[in-house]
């Protein structure tokens, strides 16, 4: 089968590879759509931290925002999965440790991460192996474009839970990329007043196109009372800024990962009696993301700028972008093209 393979920093090729086998406990998914994200870009550039800790190594087959249809199952897997449209969890714990047994498989020390960690192949291929326990069925309301947004949507759901936002709250969201904007539209649907903070004119313009009136740069954030903040950026200074701006007793949810350490004065957390929550993945938020996307309460299709084929993945991960695609943050891939 055809698959996109990163063989080294800046070296991506489409290769014919052996298709996955339906080993015991596994389902084989024929991939319909895959979303590209910042993690894939970092794997391509060589900046991703796992490449430096040994948790990932080249060659890598990336892709963890996916949907498809089960076409084969291994021994012990319910055969009724065959033919069903599915997506799934990226984080695959070993299933035996205390963290897995307590429902925190995404924190398992021995976890695989599809297309990212310890060599589990990703979805930028015609077929993908997935453990049955990681599968989630998709409703008919979600076409492939929306279905491939479930994984970033699950991240947004968990970030929003961490911020504990309620109707009438004022929420500050740093980083109007795909996850930050999904946080924003979910929070707005829940009745919050959302303020978005970005850096590039493209991201700021896109945030305004979603109908958000309160769109700022870091230098123009107004002096208001913010009950909560979500940092979905990769800027090392913004976690401290979020902590500084949130009202005493408020919450800060951190899902963005900076390329260098963020400096935070813990006295600001203590004196403000703030709750600061880290969010690692979409695990635990995927089912709610499916419900939110299927409900029609948000128009998530506008998050997708374009759909490309496998041959175009390398240039997209290298930062090339067709001007005709507009400002939407997400590029998706149809592996059958």
Phi, psi and omega in degrees: 000162179273141178210150174269128185235130172267116184263349179177174180304121179074012183240095180239135181220155172265123184234156167275124182231166177293131177291154180292152178257149180279077177289163179307134178085353184254148168249146176256123183252128170278117191281131177265317187206146180224135174265140175267143182221179183299327178297318178297321178297320180290325174296322180290320182281340184094004183274344186299133188299326180300331178293338182262343178263351182091001179281348173217151178206155177282148359283150181233136170254102187276182177114106181229000174252097193217164168212161180181199182230134179289127182243349182199147177226152178269179180302136178088355180264136179303119183293347179291348175293333185300128180092350182274144175279136188216162159229189182192168179287140176284327189269119185243093179289168181284347176079000185241337186280170181299322181294316178296316182293339178264012176086014181245051182296338180288350177253005180302131181298331183258017186293147162272154169234120185305123177074008186225302195245135173062024168087005177292125185294146182265185191269000176281064184199169180288331180221153185222131173273134182221131173299143181304323184295343182266354185282145171229129178288149180250138178282162181297335182294341183258110174282176183303322181299313179288324183297326179284357174265359183296319182295308174298328176297323177294323174298317180296319178301313182291324176295321180291321174300318180299326179280346176052053184275137179238165176304133180092346178288155172256118185249134176253121181245118176267128176095085181275051169274200184298310182291316179300319180288327174294318173304315184296314182288326175295315181296319178297319178297333179274000176097011179275156171268117189253132173243129181250138180238122180226185184237308184278151179295328178297314181289323178294318179296320179295318178301319178295324181294340176279000178093012178276125181277330187261085182236124189227165162264171180301328183280345186246012179300125182287155181277088182232176178266114180251122181283336183203161176217147172237125175260106177249023181263180173242023182268123186294339182274347189281331173303317178295323179294320178299315179297324180290328188268339183284142179299149173308137182085359182275188185228145176234127180249126185248115177236340176285150180236120180276159179281353177216163184300141174268135180262119181234133176273108184296342176296327178295325177290316182293310183293331177269358184045053181271155169253121180245124188240131173265140180236119185269324190203182178277351183306131182088349179247357187292317182297318178293324177298318177300315180298315182295317181290326181283338184289338184080007181287342174229149178262086187278344181298333180290354177281344186262117181280322185195160172239127184238173176264174182302324183295339182264357186298317184302314181291328177293315180294336177278358176099004178282138184216129178287129181301332181291345181286341182081200189258357181301145191279340192253130170252130178248162184233134170257105186295348181273353179285000000 
